[in-house]
Amino acid sequence: EGAYFAPELGNVVARYGEEGVKAFITSRPVDGIPGRRSMPQFNLTEEELDAVAAFLEHVSKINNANWPPNVQG
């Protein structure tokens, strides 16, 4: 649960699809964005990207008592 710091990840695959998640991860700048909080570039392999997307798909199916209350988180 990212709350105020980061986006909600429990439904990120439902919102953007697996390819969208992988594209977001690979598009991160190498040095971040000066003056902003941002996810670093981890330079994940295709296999690692597939594993992250599969994990996020898995957690999106966990009964979370209807949380988050809306698709944006």
C-alpha positions in Angstrom: 0.0 0.0 0.0 1.8 3.0 -1.2 -0.5 5.5 0.5 1.0 9.0 0.2 4.4 8.0 -1.0 3.7 5.7 -4.0 0.9 4.5 -6.1 -1.3 1.6 -5.0 0.2 -1.7 -6.3 -2.6 -4.1 -5.3 -4.5 -3.3 -8.5 -1.8 -1.9 -10.8 -2.0 -4.8 -13.2 -5.8 -4.4 -13.5 -5.3 -0.7 -14.3 -2.3 -0.9 -16.7 -1.9 -4.6 -17.7 1.3 -6.6 -17.3 3.0 -4.9 -20.3 2.2 -1.5 -18.9 3.7 -2.4 -15.6 6.9 -3.7 -17.3 7.1 -0.6 -19.5 6.8 1.7 -16.4 9.6 -0.2 -14.6 11.9 -0.1 -17.6 11.3 3.6 -18.3 12.6 4.9 -15.0 15.5 7.3 -15.4 18.9 5.9 -14.3 19.6 8.8 -11.9 16.0 9.4 -10.8 14.4 12.8 -11.0 16.2 15.5 -9.1 14.1 17.0 -6.3 11.4 14.3 -6.6 10.8 10.9 -5.0 11.0 8.3 -7.7 11.5 4.7 -8.2 15.1 3.9 -9.2 16.1 2.1 -12.3 16.8 -1.5 -11.3 17.8 -2.7 -14.8 15.7 -5.9 -14.4 16.1 -8.7 -16.9 13.0 -9.8 -19.0 12.7 -12.8 -16.7 12.7 -10.6 -13.6 10.2 -8.2 -15.2 7.9 -11.2 -15.9 8.2 -12.3 -12.3 7.4 -8.9 -10.9 4.3 -8.6 -13.2 3.2 -12.2 -12.2 3.6 -11.3 -8.5 1.5 -8.2 -8.9 -1.1 -10.1 -10.9 -1.2 -12.7 -8.0 -1.6 -10.1 -5.2 -4.4 -8.4 -7.2 -6.5 -11.5 -6.6 -6.1 -11.6 -2.9 -9.3 -10.9 -0.9 -8.5 -7.5 0.4 -12.0 -6.6 1.9 -12.6 -4.2 -1.1 -9.5 -2.2 -0.6 -8.6 0.1 -2.2 -12.0 1.8 -2.3 -11.5 2.9 -5.9 -9.4 1.9 -8.8 -6.9 4.7 -8.3 -6.1 3.5 -4.8 
